Amino acid sequence: MAKKKAKIVTKKKISTKKKATKKVVDLNAGKRFFRIELSGYGGELIVGKASEEFVKYWSHKSRKDLLMDHMHAMNDMAMYGDSDFEDEDEEVERDEVEGFDKDSPEVYEGAGNREYWDFDDIEHETMVSYEHNSYTVTEIKINPMAVYQDGELNWDDKYSRKKNFDWSTKMFEDIEGTAKEYGFDRCVVSRELYLHEKKKSAEDVCDSEAVPAIMMYDSQKGVFGHIYIMTNGEDFDPNKFAYVAFDNTMSSNAEMFYYDKVLLSVDHNELSTWGKGFHASVGYLPKCEVEYNFKEMLELGWKDLEDLEGDAA
């Protein structure tokens, strides 16, 4: 009787797959990045509509220099609410607060006492001055997980949404020895907002209605923000950097910035300034300067700037 052949059982080879480790894709390969620091002098400009009565009252030559004290006192009163103020351990009535003029009309009917920065229905911006200032450009190395768009740096969502994402990670590092200073030389357009003492003179500017207003300026010194610029490997070109000037009764500042005609964002996260003085004034604003067509102004500004630079070349 023939013997059955023994069945040979072969064990299947079990493959052990190693867990794939995903590499971070550098979204910025081939790009270069530059950080612009806006520092020096500047300030916070606040402009709001006022009543005719308020403007006339504070335009009087005996009072105009006291308006800033009145607005500061009103600011403190608004912050304290309805409670009485204490001065050297003695309670004082609300209309006896130092600097407050109890005979002053309200800024406008129904306004009441508010913090002065609330009177900002026309303008409210914190800006660096372009006069006697320069800006500093430093090349930076961007973290591969960061993304750039029109002057803003942010973490890429696909990384930052992870539960274990380390928010303390640095988004960029300065490249040593690359910092350079440049002057504010390329102004694409300048807009104006000047107070006029007389209503008629404001109306004559553009043959339009005049707006009674209050303008305040908190003069400051320090860092007014940062701008980030990306190039396709090229050096930073100051001839592509331009700003929009904002000239007004209180200051001459730069309010917008462009690189290669692209509007850039200003990062105010590291804004660090300290006060150098507070100023306040009233008057009349030409309505055409309050309700201006910026798009048209900008188009004409680029053309004029290019013509000017073309003639100088």
C-alpha positions in Angstrom: 0.0 0.0 0.0 1.4 3.3 -1.1 2.2 5.8 1.6 0.5 9.2 1.4 2.8 12.0 1.0 2.9 14.3 3.9 1.3 17.6 3.3 3.7 20.4 3.6 2.2 23.4 5.3 4.0 26.6 4.5 3.5 29.6 6.7 2.5 32.8 4.9 5.0 35.5 5.2 3.4 38.3 7.1 4.7 41.6 5.9 5.1 44.3 8.6 4.4 47.6 7.1 6.2 50.5 8.7 4.1 53.5 9.5 4.8 56.1 7.0 6.2 59.3 8.3 4.8 62.3 6.4 7.3 64.9 5.6 6.4 68.5 5.9 6.1 69.9 2.4 7.9 73.2 2.1 5.2 75.5 0.6 7.8 78.3 0.2 10.5 76.5 -1.8 12.2 78.9 -4.2 10.7 82.0 -2.5 12.4 84.7 -0.5 10.7 86.7 2.3 11.4 90.1 3.8 10.0 91.8 6.9 9.5 95.5 6.9 9.4 97.2 10.3 7.5 100.5 10.5 9.0 102.4 13.4 9.9 105.9 14.6 7.3 108.6 15.0 3.6 108.4 14.2 0.3 108.3 16.1 -3.4 107.6 16.4 -5.7 109.9 14.4 -9.4 110.2 15.3 -11.8 112.3 13.4 -15.5 112.5 13.9 -18.5 114.7 13.1 -19.5 117.4 15.6 -22.3 119.8 16.0 -22.1 123.4 14.8 -22.6 124.5 18.4 -19.6 122.4 19.6 -17.3 123.7 16.8 -18.3 127.3 17.4 -17.8 127.0 21.2 -14.4 125.5 21.0 -13.2 127.6 18.0 -13.2 130.7 20.3 -9.7 131.9 20.8 -10.0 131.8 24.6 -10.9 128.1 24.6 -9.3 126.4 21.6 -6.1 125.5 23.6 -8.2 123.9 26.4 -10.1 121.4 24.1 -7.7 118.6 24.6 -8.0 118.9 28.4 -11.8 118.8 28.1 -11.7 115.7 25.9 -9.3 113.9 28.3 -11.6 114.8 31.2 -14.6 113.5 29.3 -12.7 110.3 28.6 -12.0 109.7 32.3 -15.6 110.5 33.2 -16.9 108.0 30.7 -14.5 105.3 31.9 -15.6 105.8 35.6 -19.3 105.7 34.7 -21.7 107.5 37.0 -19.5 107.3 40.1 -18.0 110.4 41.7 -14.3 111.1 41.2 -11.8 111.2 44.0 -9.1 113.8 44.2 -6.7 113.7 47.2 -9.3 111.6 49.1 -12.0 114.2 48.6 -15.0 113.5 46.4 -15.6 116.0 43.6 -18.7 116.5 41.5 -18.6 115.3 37.9 -18.7 118.9 36.5 -15.7 119.8 38.7 -13.3 117.3 37.2 -10.1 119.0 36.2 -10.1 120.2 32.6 -13.8 119.5 32.1 -15.8 122.5 30.8 -19.4 122.1 32.1 -20.6 124.9 29.7 -19.4 123.0 26.6 -22.1 121.7 24.3 -22.1 118.0 23.6 -19.9 116.9 20.7 -23.2 116.3 19.0 -26.7 116.1 20.3 -27.2 112.9 22.3 -23.5 112.0 22.4 -23.1 112.3 26.1 -19.7 111.7 27.7 -17.6 109.1 25.9 -14.1 108.0 25.5 -12.5 110.3 23.0 -11.7 107.5 20.6 -15.4 106.8 20.1 -15.8 110.0 18.1 -14.4 108.3 15.0 -17.1 108.1 12.4 -14.9 109.8 9.8 -11.4 108.4 10.5 -9.6 106.2 13.0 -6.1 104.9 12.2 -2.8 104.4 13.9 -0.1 105.2 11.4 3.6 105.8 11.1 4.8 109.2 9.9 6.6 109.3 6.6 8.4 112.5 7.6 11.9 112.2 9.1 11.4 108.4 9.3 12.7 105.4 7.5 11.6 101.7 7.3 13.9 98.7 8.0 13.9 95.6 5.7 15.2 92.3 7.0 15.3 89.0 5.1 13.7 86.2 7.0 13.5 82.4 6.8 9.9 81.2 6.8 8.8 78.0 8.6 7.8 75.4 6.0 4.4 75.1 7.6 3.6 78.8 7.1 1.8 80.4 4.2 2.0 83.9 2.8 -0.7 86.0 1.1 -0.6 89.7 0.3 1.6 90.7 3.2 0.1 88.2 5.8 1.9 85.2 7.3 -0.3 82.4 8.8 0.1 78.8 9.7 -1.2 76.4 7.0 -4.6 74.9 8.2 -3.6 71.3 7.4 -0.9 71.6 10.1 -2.4 74.0 12.6 -5.7 72.0 12.8 -3.8 69.0 14.2 -4.4 68.4 17.9 -0.7 68.2 18.7 0.3 71.4 16.8 2.9 73.3 18.7 1.7 76.9 18.7 4.9 78.1 20.3 6.8 77.2 17.0 8.5 80.2 15.5 6.9 81.3 12.2 10.1 82.8 10.9 13.6 83.7 11.8 15.6 86.8 10.9 18.7 86.2 8.6 21.5 87.9 10.3 23.3 90.8 8.6 20.5 91.5 6.1 18.8 94.5 7.7 18.7 97.6 5.6 17.1 101.0 6.0 15.2 102.9 3.3 13.5 106.2 3.1 9.8 106.7 2.3 10.6 107.9 -1.3 7.7 106.5 -3.4 4.3 108.1 -2.7 1.7 106.8 -5.1 -1.0 109.3 -4.0 -1.6 111.7 -1.1 -5.0 112.4 0.3 -5.8 115.4 2.5 -8.1 116.1 5.4 -7.5 119.6 6.7 -9.7 121.5 9.2 -10.8 125.0 8.2 -11.7 127.6 10.8 -14.5 129.0 8.7 -17.3 127.1 7.1 -17.1 129.1 3.9 -13.4 128.4 3.3 -14.1 124.7 3.7 -16.9 124.9 1.1 -14.7 126.8 -1.3 -12.2 123.9 -1.5 -14.4 121.8 -3.8 -17.6 123.9 -4.0 -19.4 121.5 -1.7 -21.0 121.3 1.7 -18.8 121.6 4.8 -18.8 119.0 7.6 -18.3 120.4 11.2 -15.9 118.0 12.9 -13.5 117.3 15.8 -10.0 115.9 15.1 -7.7 114.4 17.7 -4.2 113.0 17.5 -2.4 110.9 20.1 1.3 111.5 19.0 3.4 108.4 19.6 6.9 106.9 19.1 7.8 103.2 18.7 6.9 100.3 16.4 3.7 100.8 14.3 3.6 97.3 12.7 5.3 95.0 10.3 4.8 94.1 6.6 5.8 90.9 5.0 6.9 90.6 1.3 7.5 87.6 -0.8 9.7 87.5 -4.0 10.4 84.7 -6.5 14.0 84.6 -5.4 14.8 88.3 -6.1 16.2 90.8 -3.7 13.8 93.3 -2.1 13.4 96.2 -4.5 12.6 99.5 -2.9 11.6 100.8 -6.3 8.5 98.5 -6.1 7.5 99.6 -2.6 5.1 102.5 -2.4 2.8 104.1 0.1 -0.3 106.3 0.3 0.2 109.5 2.2 -2.4 110.9 4.5 -1.8 114.6 5.2 -4.1 116.3 7.7 -4.2 119.1 10.2 -2.4 117.0 12.9 0.1 114.9 11.0 1.7 113.6 7.8 1.4 109.8 7.9 1.6 106.7 5.6 -1.7 104.8 5.7 -1.4 102.1 3.0 1.5 100.2 1.4 2.0 98.4 -1.9 4.7 96.2 -3.4 4.6 95.8 -7.1 1.2 97.5 -7.0 -0.2 94.8 -4.7 -1.9 96.1 -1.5 -0.2 94.8 1.6 -1.5 94.1 5.1 0.1 95.7 8.1 0.5 93.3 11.0 -0.2 95.2 14.2 0.4 92.2 16.6 3.7 93.6 17.7 2.7 97.2 17.8 4.6 98.9 20.6 4.4 102.6 21.1 4.4 105.2 23.9 2.7 108.6 24.0 4.4 111.8 23.1 1.5 114.2 23.3 -2.2 114.6 22.7 -3.8 117.3 20.4 -7.4 118.2 19.6 -9.0 120.7 17.4 -12.3 121.6 15.8 -13.3 123.1 12.4 -14.9 122.3 9.1 -14.0 119.7 6.6 -14.7 119.9 2.9 -17.2 117.2 2.2 -15.3 116.1 -1.0 -12.3 115.2 1.3 -14.6 113.1 3.6 -16.4 111.3 0.8 -13.6 110.9 -1.7 -13.3 108.4 -4.6 -10.1 106.5 -3.6 -10.1 104.1 -6.6 -10.0 107.0 -9.0 -7.3 108.8 -7.0 -5.2 105.6 -6.9 -5.4 105.0 -10.7 -4.3 108.6 -11.4 -1.6 108.3 -8.7 0.0 105.2 -10.3 0.0 107.0 -13.7 1.6 110.1 -12.3 4.2 108.2 -10.4 5.2 106.1 -13.4 5.4 109.2 -15.6 7.6 110.9 -13.0 9.9 108.0 -12.7 10.0 107.6 -16.4 11.2 111.2 -16.9 13.9 110.7 -14.2 15.3 107.5 -15.8 
